[in-house]
Amino acid sequence: MMNVFRPLFPALLLLLSAFGTPAGAADTIRIGVSCPMTGGSADMGISMRNGVRLAVEEINTMAGGVAGRQIELVERDDQGNPDLGKSVAEDLIAREKVVATIGVCNTGVGLATIDAYQKAKVPLLVAVSTGTPLTKKYAAEPEHYIFRVSPRDEVQAPFVVAEALKRGFRKIALFADTTGYGEAGKNDVEKALAAAGLTPVSVQRFAVGVKDLAAQVREARAAGADAVISYTVGPEAAVLAKAIEKEKWPVQIIGSWPLSWRNFIDAAGSAGEGALVAVSFIQQASFQRRNAFIAAYRQKYNTPVIPAPMAAAQGYDTMLLLFYALHQAQSVEPAKIRAALEKLERPVAGVITTYDHPFSKTDHDALSGNMLVMGVVRKGQIDYAYREDAQKSFVVQRKKP
């Protein structure tokens, strides 16, 4: 395992030589992990958790932890339920005394939990959820404790809309669930369409857990839609794809990143083939750090395919960023960790990108739109939709203002 990871750590070794690893207290540094490990969103939750675990294993075994103290993960399953997510956040803060939490996969859960972290002044690093409001609500506060290492829908939705326009589609049907994620995504898609002088010809809303979307598909087809944009999680996106296939409607499906999950690809089967999806990470050979990460995940979890590769990669990178912030702060005080995150002094080589000042006092989103690529479901796998994107993947894409 350590041989697989060794290429990832030259910068870490330099960091250790700068700070040293003095014998610290015997207690651990407790980091919360909150995500759905069961239910329809489990693909992203388990993948994120496993990515975080991989990073912690490296940190604890190869770096000796942080100043001699091992990192301990306090993991909780929020089941994608906002009420449970809020209780989990309060428990992690008050009873478990975590110094920071990595998590939030569902935007609705995030909207229900960010208040607790902000009020307690404990950093929350959102590794998966893309809902735009999560990092905006407290952005004007003198001390802002919500950070994110995933592409927010404010950049993802225009990317999806631009793809539709590039392919000549102008009559868009928008399918969005009624969760916080679907609502935020719907708003960002409509905003991106409005910027191009367009409005959706059909907007269909549905609850998570829906089993049949035939009537909504027929309505969208009757409205003359030439493309369908999906903003929902994997199982419901599969219901949509199968309804389109049953209707024998040759329409292009384009969507946000849940179209890259295994529970979409496997459940949709032939109906999902050709679907286009915006992602920050594709599980294919690329530069060395990505290759080492993919190999390590496969070896550790005995699986050839990561259920939600983007979630796993972002979870891994988020833990690395938190590790570097802890080292820089030389403290487990949440306020000092927040300050270090806002002004990281050295680049952090991750698997999505190399993070060079990923956050600032006024910008708590680490990923920018140029890091997105268009994937396509091809033969039951996510492939690059464009050859130039596959070639570009060998070059690290840095954050743009």
Helices and strands as residue ranges (DSSP letters): H 2-5, G 6-8, H 10-19, E 29-35, H 42-62, E 71-77, H 82-94, E 100-103, H 107-120, E 124-126, G 132-135, E 146-148, H 153-166, E 172-177, H 180-195, E 202-206, H 214-222, E 227-231, H 234-246, E 252-255, G 257-260, H 262-268, G 269-272, E 276-279, H 288-301, H 309-329, H 334-342, E 348-349, E 354-355, G 369-371, E 373-378, E 381-384, H 387-392
